Amino acid sequence: MRINLKLAGLSGIVLAALTLAACSADPVPNVTKTATPAPSASRAAVPSPPPEPEPAIVWPLTGLDATEASADDLARPALSIKIENSAAARPQENLDAADVVFEEYVESGISRLVAVYHSDVPESVGPIRSMRPMDKNIMGSFKGPLIYSGAQVRFTEATVASGQKVITSDLGASGFYRTSDKASPHNLHGYTADFYEQAGDMPAPPQQWDYAKEDEEPTAATGTAASAIKIHMSQYSNPSWNWDDSKNLWMRSEDGNPHVTTAGTQIGADNVVVLDVTVKYTSGSSKSSVPETIVAGQNGTGIIASGNAQLPIKWSKAGQYDPWVFTTEDGDPVELLQGKTWVELIPNKGVSNDTSVAVS
């Protein structure tokens, strides 16, 4: 992947006058006269108000205040759902509600999404599509179920064998339904309430990244100003992000057009993370070969954009269930802005077509 980055004197007089007056007066037995202090010539500065206290409870995937959230909502698992992102699948339903979204490279350079829902869970989402072998490694640190429809048997078997719980129509899971607004297979959606019932007692997600305090700047602010991120994954996938001062968000487009949901809402993010990744093709006898983004046990470089600034970073992920780690080039932890995060997994090797990222 190629990255281009563009009064004491007055009180004395008053005291002397009072002393002379006391000396000229007849003494009064058993009475002590006390001089009244002169008023201060200046007023002390009003101290600055203390900073707002940090919330006692925050949503783990956004860092936003969760003190008014119910105990049940805080304890629910995060739903990691495979969302189709081909032109035929857009606009998607409630994609803007996801706390975190990963964009990955699949066959022919089309992109698929892993949308992670926890703090804001809509009634339904879609279109839902098939799983790929890297998905368990991309979302494993969130500790919740992986939800999809369709996958080669070997990929489902390997995912289940790894200990990852799956909810998929392939194995008879409920909650999936088809809409009438698009042609099959681009119209499969799902009810999140049904997915939660099948998730059982899976845990809430742990916090994934560090967040800057509300009155502090994110780490990216130490970098350089940025207003646009243009990504070329293939002829079929050209997402871009533009900084919007009025919204204080990075706003997403596809092929130069606003990327909107079925409700007409353009997708935005507080943080956009672009990572260099390696892709390998996974094949087998009499089975189709698919590109697999290799992230477990890997590390690399990238950039992070928070607010209207960007900074080169390093990333690593020790294993399937280990968290994503972002640091500066000097190895210091990266603090993101509180809010939603998109992670772009852009191949820098392993694919036949050129890919690029331009930041300006």
C-alpha positions, -999 to +999 in steps of 0.1 A: +000+000+000+013+035-008+007+063+016+011+100+005+009+126+032+005+163+024-019+485+482+004+485+515+012+522+516-025+532+521-029+507+550+002+523+567-013+558+565-047+546+579-030+528+608-008+559+617-040+581+618-058+556+641-028+555+664-026+593+668-064+594+675-060+568+702-032+587+719-051+620+722-082+604+738-087+600+776-080+564+787-110+543+795-103+516+821-107+480+812-115+488+775-094+478+746-097+497+713-091+477+681-085+494+648-107+483+619-085+469+591-085+490+560-102+474+530-080+456+505-070+476+475-074+447+452-096+416+448-081+381+445-086+364+411-115+340+409-101+305+406-109+285+374-136+260+378-124+224+382-125+202+351-156+181+345-151+147+362-146+117+340-177+095+338-176+065+362-188+042+335-181+043+298-191+022+268-160-001+262-160+002+224-165+040+222-153+055+255-185+075+257-204+082+289-225+052+299-236+062+334-272+063+324-271+029+306-289+000+322-269-029+338-284-053+312-273-032+283-237-028+296-235-066+302-247-077+268-222-090+243-211-072+212-226-085+180-200-088+152-221-091+119-208-096+084-223-069+062-221-069+024-206-038+008-209-044-030-227-018-050-257-041-052-259-043-014-258-005-007-274+013+010-272-009+041-296-008+071-284+008+103-247+005+095-242+039+111-251+025+145-221+002+148-195+012+174-166-003+153-165-014+116-137-033+099-134-032+061-117-062+045-106-072+010-124-102-005-127-118-039-121-096-069-112-067-046-148-062-034-149-052+002-169-068+031-175-053+065-175-067+100-198-043+119-196-045+157-227-034+177-228-028+214-237+007+227-263+013+201-282-018+190-308-013+162-338-036+157-324-050+125-294-048+102-283-059+068-276-071+042-258-100+059-234-121+039-209-148+041-179-154+065-143-155+055-114-173+073-100-140+087-132-129+104-126-149+136-093-132+140-105-097+132-133-097+157-121-123+183-110-097+209-146-085+212-156-118+228-191-120+213-207-140+185-198-139+149-230-136+128-231-144+091-249-163+064-230-186+041-194-199+042-174-228+029-179-257+053-141-258+061-142-222+072-172-227+095-156-258+109-123-240+115-140-210+131-161-232+155-131-254+163-112-222+173-137-216+201-155-188+184-193-189+187-211-184+155-247-176+146-254-185+110-283-194+089-262-223+075-266-241+109-303-232+113-300-201+134-331-179+136-335-142+131-327-140+094-352-127+069-353-112+033-364-078+023-381-067-009-359-037-017-331-056-034-326-088-053-313-120-036-287-126-023-283-089-014-314-086+007-308-109+037-312-090+070-314-100+107-332-091+139-307-083+167-331-095+195-330-130+180-292-129+178-290-119+215-312-148+225-289-172+207-257-155+221-267-167+256-244-157+285-215-145+264-196-116+281-196-079+274-167-068+253-135-055+270-123-020+261-102-023+230-083+010+229-073+040+250-094+071+246-084+107+252-103+125+280-130+148+269-109+180+275-078+166+259-065+160+223-062+125+208-028+113+199-033+121+162-034+158+171+004+156+175+007+147+138-002+168+108-034+184+096-056+162+073-089+167+056-092+138+031-084+101+029-087+084-004-084+046-006-081+025-037-086-012-030-096-023-065-117-013-094-147-023-074-138-006-041-128+030-037-139+043-004-129+078+009-133+099+040-136+137+042-134+158+074-165+178+081-159+208+105-196+213+111-201+177+122-167+172+137-167+138+120-150+120+091-177+114+065-176+084+043-181+081+005-180+052-020-167+060-055-171+097-048-208+095-036-219+098+000-221+064+016-256+065+031-279+041+050-314+030+040-326+059+062-305+083+041-279+091+068-244+095+056-220+073+076-195+091+098-167+082+122-147+099+149-116+078+141-104+063+109-076+038+112-059+026+080-037-004+084-012-021+059-020-058+059-008-089+040-033-110+021-028-147+013-050-169-009-065-199+009-073-228-013-079-265-012-086-295-035-118-289-054-125-258-034-125-222-044-096-200-034-103-169-013-081-140-002-074-141+035-063-110+054-036-122+078-038-104+112-034-129+141+002-129+152+011-101+128+022-065+130+026-036+106+023+001+100-006+024+092-021+058+099-048+071+123-070+101+117-088+116+147-103+150+144-087+169+115-053+154+120-034+122+111-004+104+125+017+074+113+013+044+137+023+008+142-002-020+149+000-055+162-023-083+172-008-113+191-036-138+184-072-144+176-086-134+210-059-107+217-067-070+212-056-048+184-027-026+197-020+008+182+012+027+191+031+057+177+062+051+157+081+056+190+061+029+207+038+051+228+002+041+232-023+058+209-053+075+224-084+077+201-112+102+202-142+090+221-168+078+196-171+055+166-141+039+148-136+025+113-106+003+106-096+000+070-076-032+063-057-024+031-035-050+014+001-039+007+011-074-005-006-106-017-031-092-042-026-088-080-040-053-083-024-021-070-038-006-038-031+029-024-040+054+003-037+091-002-040+115+028-042+152+023 
